[in-house]
Amino acid sequence: MKIVYNLIGVLMLSLSLGCMAQEFKNPIDVKLGDPYVLKTAQGKYYMYGTGGVKNGFKCYSSTDLVNWKDEGVIYTNKQEKAWGISAFWAPEVYEKDNNFYLFYSAQWKENPTNELENFKIGVAVSKSPTGPFIDVSGKPIFNPDYPIIDGNVFFENNKVYLYYSRCCYKHPVESEVATWAKEKGWYKEIEESWVYGVELKKDFSGIIGEPVLLLKPPVKQNKETEWESRSVTSHEANRRWTEGSTLLKNNATYYMTYSANNFDGENYAVGYATSKNPLGPFTKSVNNPILQKKGDVTGTGHNSITWSPDGKEMLCVYHGRTKESGHQRVVFIDRMHFDDSGNLIVNGPTTNLQKYPSK
């Protein structure tokens, strides 16, 4: 009887451990900013982001979106065609024609006027999602004569689109909140970053046509839009950000998520806008923000979107901060979905136990 009881105990313990193994909670054990997740054609996941490597990027891999393996450095500017010298940010990797393409932001070494922010977007290629990635040319994809970051790429109907954020640097804009801040004596001007879109050449060697302005902070202040100005109204910074855009399509509607407020502050948050065309015009949702600070979690933003192993669950991957992480950005993965009215919903930020994404 004792042997039987022991066997039952072992079985119950195994079942218990099995159940425990199928639960996780945020944040996951990855310390990156601006996380981007690629799901390859083989179904494996690779996560890229800002941080962890000087003048380059690293990568993590996973089969279940919960347990991640550190794959080490996948890109460094110690190569012949490198054009970036610092500020390596917001990497995103795309699988195309048996190759993997890394889009990233960096400070361009060609800087005759010594601009403090001379950021541009470039592309590197590899045969593997873990690199090494080699720059396809010795310069950025294009130069719009203002600093740009946060490249995001969308493929449709044999066309390729690039979305990016024009930086706030030397970009003061008149608005009600700018006037308000000036009257309070806080700031002389409020700089803004705006999201643009443009068609890319199929080999990523340049752009087709001119960039189109898609999103910018609101000119007027009201309850619906005040969330995009919290970095100013909290006296944190003289800038209003619109950055970290990601495009996806649901039925015939294009959804663009974006982040507003200071990436380095607690008010960083995510909203979205919709359009019937990949190059707009886009209309911001009245339900924004769809992701913002809550409880002990702050600075929630710069998201990417992926799907569960069985393709049934849509997931929002983003960075945030907790009391435990301090100023270190850590990665969160939360479920998201479209409701019956087509509204985009993010079920986060969460820190409670939840089931693995569906297999």
Salt bridges, closest charged atoms under 4 A:
ASP29 OD1 - LYS31 NZ 3.80
ASP34 OD1 - HIS302 ND1 3.20
ASP34 OD1 - HIS319 ND1 3.76
ASP34 OD1 - ARG329 NH1 3.75
ASP70 OD2 - LYS58 NZ 2.82
ASP97 OD2 - LYS96 NZ 2.95
GLU115 OE1 - LYS170 NZ 2.91
GLU117 OE2 - ARG239 NH1 3.27
ASP150 OD2 - HIS302 ND1 3.87
GLU156 OE2 - LYS249 NZ 2.77
GLU176 OE2 - LYS220 NZ 3.58
GLU191 OE1 - ARG239 NE 2.87
GLU192 OE2 - ARG240 NH2 2.59
GLU226 OE2 - ARG230 NH2 2.58
GLU228 OE1 - LYS284 NZ 3.00
ASP264 OD1 - ARG321 NH2 3.11
ASP264 OD1 - HIS327 NE2 2.80
GLU266 OE2 - LYS293 NZ 2.80
ASP296 OD1 - LYS323 NZ 3.76
GLU313 OE2 - ARG335 NE 2.73
